[in-house]
Amino acid sequence: MEKTVLVADDDRDIVMLITESLKFEQFKAIPAYTGREALSILRENKIDFVVLDIMMPEMDGLEVCRNIRSEYNIPILLLSARNRDLDKIIGLEIGADDYMTKPFSIQELTSRIKAHFRKLDRLYKEWNGLTQAKDMNTQAYSSSLVLNEKTFVASLNNQQLDLSTKEFQILSFLKNHPNNVLTREQIYENVWGDEYGELNTVTVHIKNIRKKLGGKYDFIKTIWGVGYKYVEGNE
């Protein structure tokens, strides 16, 4: 099925470059040139991925990201001409899944988007395999933390968690390898499908996951100087 990517940037040349590259890769691309236009398009179309510039008129990309995340669980990649760590941290904390700084490689951008969908396909196939092998009734695990890898819905004690796509994938990867210490490099490569990337992205996402799980549930342990480990309960 054809995937649809919303490309929002006030620079029309950049939008045209991205949309043409996506169309070449067999994606459907819808352009938007302001934040409000992006939200309007999102509400009227089925969008599978959002490329979102931070600096836009009427409503900046961070505010658009907040609005999207309050209503949709759609992967968001932020673009910014400002190479500031603060922008990255704010963007990731409010729900963005990935971040690129202008000027950027259009090949890398499209590669990241394709890697995201490949990862979703792998998770779906793995989920189907688990379901057939274990007859699991669409639940990946029997603990109080339940991950449905078919619908990308996570729940804790029967209460749904508001996780972004990347947060769900990170938690799923850790939970699929209980008591194994995984490095940030391993997590980034598995979730983003890229060996090289901004590893602080992993740190921020895990911070967000912990916040959403609540302080009572310490499923993710930090192994200082090495990485992270998933454990059941409060070991």
Summary of the structure (lengths in Angstrom):
residues: 235
radius of gyration: 17.8
end to end distance: 43.4
largest distance: 53.1
contacts: 726
relative contact order: 0.10
helix: 45%
strand: 19%
